[in-house]
Amino acid sequence: MNVKLRVVWWITVLAILTICAGCSSRPPTHYYALSVLADDSTMPLSPRDPERRQVLGVGPIALPAYLDHPSITIRSDETTLFRSDLHRWGGSLHDEVSRVLVENLDRLLPEERFIVLPWMETAVSDFRVQISISRFEGVAEQGVVLHGSWLLFGGRSSTPLAADTVEVREEIEGDGYRELVLAMSRCLVAMGGSIAGAIIDRQAVYTTERVTQEAP
């Protein structure tokens, strides 16, 4: 091997070693999932015992496109977003929100009266809640902000039985992305509580009205 080829060979080897060293020193990527409501955080059971459990379909759920990104989004001011490649969602944020709302509502509503499913997994439902979220992210010096609204429908009706706007702010209890994700999870608990309360309030009235209309 002549001198020129030997120099080229050593330069190539050093370049590969430098790249490998850089890769090995890169911090690991962390993946996160939203958490669900604790099992013991349920609404008081009603003494009413219907003949069958009623089906609640959750969806569709709308999220702004800028939020549905693999990296966790933080807002540093009204117009500037920050994303870290090292802190990412384990799945899509849309799927995480859907999963957590379904599980939370399943735990908030009396178990003997309701079964809760994602909207696309049930062909017929007694109730359906449609959700639109306009903001859902950590904001500098403000904690986590959730702005959204929901509509509750009965059966196949296109007229809402109830509707509400939800505006929640949760402090981030500590530093780091884990604490941010926990605060986001608490925001979804608040939204689920708003929806569950309306369903409990409207169920008896709606069921009575439907039975009356279907009676011969």
Number of C-alpha atoms within 10 A of each C-alpha: 7 6 8 8 10 11 12 11 13 11 12 12 11 12 12 12 12 12 10 11 11 10 10 10 8 9 8 10 10 13 16 18 18 20 20 19 20 10 9 8 10 17 15 9 13 11 6 9 10 10 8 10 15 17 18 27 26 25 20 14 18 15 17 12 9 9 20 16 15 17 20 23 21 19 18 14 11 8 6 8 15 11 14 12 11 13 19 21 19 14 14 15 21 16 12 18 20 20 17 20 27 23 17 26 25 20 23 25 24 18 14 15 16 20 19 24 22 19 20 11 9 13 7 14 19 18 22 27 23 18 23 17 19 14 16 22 20 26 17 12 10 13 16 26 20 21 17 19 17 21 18 24 22 22 16 11 11 9 10 14 18 16 17 15 15 18 15 17 19 19 18 20 12 9 8 10 17 18 14 22 21 20 24 26 22 20 23 23 20 18 24 23 19 16 25 20 13 15 22 14 11 15 16 11 10 17 14 10 11 12 10 10 9 7 6 5
